[in-house]
Amino acid sequence: MTAFWDRTPIVLWNTVYLERAVKALRERGEVIPDDLVAHLSPLGWEHINLTGDYAWKPGTGTRRRPLRQLRLPMSPDEPNP
């Protein structure tokens, strides 16, 4: 079992991308009710492949980097890439 503090960077990553995804979908005209967004959780981390040892050192790697692109369908009728 991974301690919560080991997942903190993952929760932050998920929070940033969930916010971006909701914003991008709303900008495309998708209706995403706030009461539904309130039930989203950034705590999931099954999509992250944790292999090896990771050392989170305070103060390192904190410079701003470009965020990766969201994988959104081109139109609401298209499947996700």
N, C-alpha and C positions, 0 to 999 in steps of 0.2 A: 504494500500500500504506500503510495506516495504522499508525503506530508503536504499540507496545503501550501506552505511557503515554497515548495518545489514547483507548484503549479501556478504561482502568482504571475510569472511572465506569460504563461499561456492564457490565463484569464484576461490579462491586459490586451494581448494580441487579439483574442476573440472579441473583446469589447469594442476595440477600434474597428475591426472589420464588420461586425454586426451593425454598428452605427453607420458605416459607409454603405453597406448593402441596403439597409432600409432607406437611407437618403437617396441612393441611386435609383432604387425602384420607385420611390415616390416621385422623383423628378421625371421619370418616364411615364407617369400617370397611373401607376399601380395604386390601388387603394389598400393601405395597410393601417388599420385602426390602432390608435395608441393603446387601447386596452388589450390588444393582442401583443403588441410590442412589450408591454409590461410583463408578459409571461415568458419572454425569451431569456435564456440564461447563458452567460459566457463560461460556465463552469465545465462544460463538456470538453474532453480532450482526447477522445478516441481517434480523431482524425490526425493527431500528431504522433509521429513515429519516434518514440523515445528509445534510441539505441545508444549505448555508450554511457560515459560519465560526463556530466555537465557541471561546470563550476560557474555559479553566478557571482561575479565579483562586482561589488558596488562601485559605481563611477566609471566602469568600462563599457564601451559599446553603446553609450547613451546619445551619441550624436544622431541628429535626424537623418534618416535615409528615406529615399522614395519608397512609398508603399507599393506592393505588387498590385497588379490590376485585378479587379473583381471579375469572376467568371460568370457573367450574366448572359442570358440568351439574347440574341439580336432583337427578337420581338417576343411578346407574351405567348405567341403560339409555337415558338421554337423550343426544343428541349435545351437543357443546360449543356454547355460544352463539356 
